[in-house]
């Protein structure tokens, strides 16, 4: 059975302060005499569950259409770090030793927008931890928080480290009803051209 771990796109969905929120309107409606219902939406690709492209943090980085699907589909491990705050060292991930480092790692911080509000802060992996995990074969880092970096970061070092190592990210997951463990992940970014991020419908099922 698949578990939907996506944050829905809906009016009022928490957006990064200052970013473009989700808005929807009707272009045509049958109740107004049209033959069909047709809607239009406006929003930042960072609202709701999404994958950042390297172009998000690097002017010469690849854009959204170059996000590799195989990084977002396959076996993953969910690790619960709720109760932690600030920068996380590798030791916060428990027994993720060199022999069992997952190709895809999802962190459950408990600081998610799925609860209806933008969190004030959240824990994040240190650059050193990310560098070690990528060197050991991690290709995807997913978080339920709004960013893999801290809220205050403007240098976005975790993003840069991840992309420099050929790995990618997912942000704004909904892991509230997911227990730690091994899963299969399907979280393909939509085919959108030339942007800094792409919305994702993220699904898990037990491996």
C-alpha positions as CSV (number, residue, x, y, z in Angstrom):
1,X,0.0,0.0,0.0
2,X,1.4,3.4,-1.0
3,X,1.6,6.2,1.6
4,X,1.2,9.7,0.3
5,X,3.9,11.9,1.9
6,X,3.1,15.0,-0.2
7,X,2.0,18.3,1.2
8,X,-1.1,19.3,-0.9
9,X,-1.1,22.5,-3.0
10,X,-4.1,24.5,-1.6
11,X,-4.9,28.1,-0.9
12,X,-3.3,28.9,2.5
13,X,-0.5,26.3,2.2
14,X,2.4,27.7,4.1
15,X,5.1,29.3,1.9
16,X,8.5,30.5,2.7
17,X,8.0,34.1,4.0
18,X,8.1,36.5,1.0
19,X,7.7,33.7,-1.6
20,X,4.7,33.4,-4.0
21,X,1.9,31.5,-2.3
22,X,-0.4,29.1,-3.9
23,X,-3.5,30.7,-5.5
24,X,-6.2,29.1,-7.7
25,X,-8.9,30.7,-9.8
26,X,-11.5,29.6,-12.4
27,X,-11.1,30.6,-16.0
28,X,-14.4,28.9,-17.0
29,X,-17.1,27.2,-14.9
30,X,-20.1,25.2,-16.0
31,X,-22.2,26.8,-13.3
32,X,-21.6,30.1,-15.1
33,X,-22.7,28.6,-18.5
34,X,-19.3,27.3,-19.8
35,X,-19.2,23.9,-21.4
36,X,-16.2,22.8,-19.1
37,X,-14.6,23.7,-15.8
38,X,-11.0,25.1,-16.4
39,X,-8.8,26.4,-13.6
40,X,-5.6,28.4,-13.4
41,X,-3.0,28.3,-10.6
42,X,-0.1,30.6,-9.5
43,X,2.6,29.6,-7.0
44,X,6.3,29.2,-6.3
45,X,7.6,25.7,-7.1
46,X,8.9,25.7,-3.5
47,X,5.3,25.7,-2.1
48,X,4.4,22.1,-1.1
49,X,6.5,19.1,-1.7
50,X,9.3,19.7,-4.2
51,X,12.8,19.0,-5.4
52,X,15.3,21.8,-5.8
53,X,17.4,21.9,-8.9
54,X,21.1,23.0,-8.7
55,X,20.0,26.2,-10.5
56,X,18.3,27.1,-7.2
57,X,21.7,28.0,-5.7
58,X,24.1,28.2,-8.6
59,X,23.7,30.5,-11.6
60,X,25.5,27.8,-13.7
61,X,23.6,24.9,-12.2
62,X,21.3,22.6,-14.1
63,X,17.6,23.5,-14.1
64,X,14.5,21.5,-13.2
65,X,14.2,19.5,-16.4
66,X,17.6,17.9,-15.7
67,X,16.7,16.4,-12.3
68,X,17.4,12.6,-12.8
69,X,14.3,10.5,-12.2
70,X,16.4,7.5,-10.9
71,X,17.6,9.6,-7.9
72,X,14.0,10.0,-6.7
73,X,12.7,6.4,-7.3
74,X,13.9,3.4,-5.3
75,X,14.7,2.1,-1.9
76,X,15.0,4.6,0.9
77,X,15.4,4.8,4.7
78,X,13.3,7.1,7.0
79,X,15.2,8.2,10.1
80,X,13.4,10.0,13.0
81,X,15.3,13.0,14.4
82,X,12.3,14.6,16.1
83,X,13.4,16.2,19.4
84,X,16.7,17.4,17.9
85,X,17.5,21.0,17.2
86,X,20.2,22.9,15.4
87,X,22.9,21.3,13.4
88,X,23.0,17.5,13.4
89,X,26.1,15.5,13.3
90,X,26.3,12.1,11.7
91,X,25.9,10.4,15.1
92,X,22.3,11.8,15.2
93,X,21.4,9.3,12.5
94,X,22.1,6.3,14.7
95,X,23.5,3.2,13.0
96,X,24.0,4.6,9.5
97,X,27.5,3.1,9.2
98,X,29.5,2.9,6.0
99,X,28.1,-0.5,5.2
100,X,24.4,0.5,5.4
101,X,24.3,4.1,4.2
102,X,21.1,4.4,2.2
103,X,21.0,5.7,-1.4
104,X,18.0,7.8,-0.4
105,X,17.6,9.2,3.2
106,X,14.5,10.9,4.5
107,X,14.7,12.8,7.8
108,X,11.6,13.1,10.0
109,X,12.2,16.3,12.0
110,X,8.6,17.0,13.1
111,X,9.1,20.6,11.9
112,X,6.8,20.4,8.8
113,X,4.4,22.7,7.0
114,X,1.9,19.8,6.9
115,X,0.7,21.0,10.3
116,X,-0.6,24.2,8.7
117,X,2.0,26.7,9.8
118,X,5.6,27.6,8.7
119,X,8.0,26.4,11.4
120,X,10.2,28.9,13.2
121,X,13.2,26.5,13.1
122,X,14.2,22.9,12.3
123,X,17.2,20.7,12.6
124,X,19.5,20.2,9.7
125,X,22.4,17.9,8.8
126,X,25.9,19.4,9.0
127,X,27.9,20.0,5.9
128,X,30.4,17.4,7.1
129,X,27.7,14.8,7.6
130,X,26.3,15.4,4.2
131,X,29.7,15.2,2.6
132,X,30.4,11.8,4.3
133,X,27.0,10.4,3.3
134,X,27.4,11.5,-0.3
135,X,30.8,10.0,-0.4
136,X,29.3,6.7,0.8
137,X,26.7,6.7,-1.9
138,X,23.7,8.8,-0.8
139,X,22.0,10.3,-3.9
140,X,19.0,11.9,-2.3
141,X,18.3,13.7,1.0
142,X,14.7,14.4,1.8
143,X,13.3,16.3,4.8
144,X,9.8,17.2,6.1
145,X,11.1,20.7,6.9
146,X,11.0,23.6,4.4
147,X,14.7,23.3,3.7
148,X,17.7,21.0,4.1
149,X,19.6,24.1,5.4
150,X,18.7,26.1,8.4
151,X,16.0,28.8,8.2
152,X,18.6,31.5,8.7
153,X,21.1,30.3,6.2
154,X,21.8,32.5,3.2
155,X,24.9,30.6,1.9
156,X,22.9,27.4,1.7
157,X,26.0,25.3,2.2
158,X,24.1,22.0,2.6
159,X,22.5,22.5,-0.8
160,X,25.8,23.3,-2.4
161,X,27.5,20.3,-0.8
162,X,24.7,18.0,-1.9
163,X,24.7,19.2,-5.5
164,X,28.5,19.3,-5.8
165,X,28.5,15.6,-4.9
166,X,25.9,14.8,-7.6
167,X,23.1,14.2,-5.1
168,X,19.6,15.9,-4.9
169,X,17.0,16.8,-2.3
170,X,13.3,16.7,-1.4
171,X,11.7,19.3,0.9
172,X,8.4,19.8,2.6
173,X,7.6,16.1,2.9
174,X,4.7,15.0,5.2
175,X,6.2,12.2,7.4
176,X,3.8,12.6,10.3
177,X,2.3,9.1,9.8
178,X,5.5,7.4,8.7
179,X,7.5,5.2,11.1
180,X,11.3,4.9,10.8
181,X,12.5,2.1,8.6
182,X,13.1,0.9,5.0
183,X,10.7,1.9,2.2
184,X,10.3,2.2,-1.5
185,X,10.1,5.8,-2.7
186,X,8.4,7.2,-5.7
187,X,8.9,11.0,-5.9
188,X,9.4,12.0,-9.5
189,X,9.6,15.7,-10.1
190,X,7.2,16.9,-12.7
191,X,8.5,17.8,-16.2
192,X,8.8,21.5,-15.9
193,X,11.4,23.4,-17.9
194,X,14.0,25.9,-16.9
195,X,13.1,26.5,-13.3
196,X,14.9,26.3,-10.0
197,X,12.6,23.6,-8.5
198,X,9.9,21.2,-9.5
199,X,6.8,20.1,-7.6
200,X,6.7,16.4,-6.6
201,X,4.0,13.9,-5.7
202,X,5.9,11.7,-3.2
203,X,4.8,8.2,-2.2
204,X,6.2,5.5,0.1
205,X,5.5,1.9,0.6
206,X,7.2,-0.7,2.9
207,X,10.1,-2.4,1.3
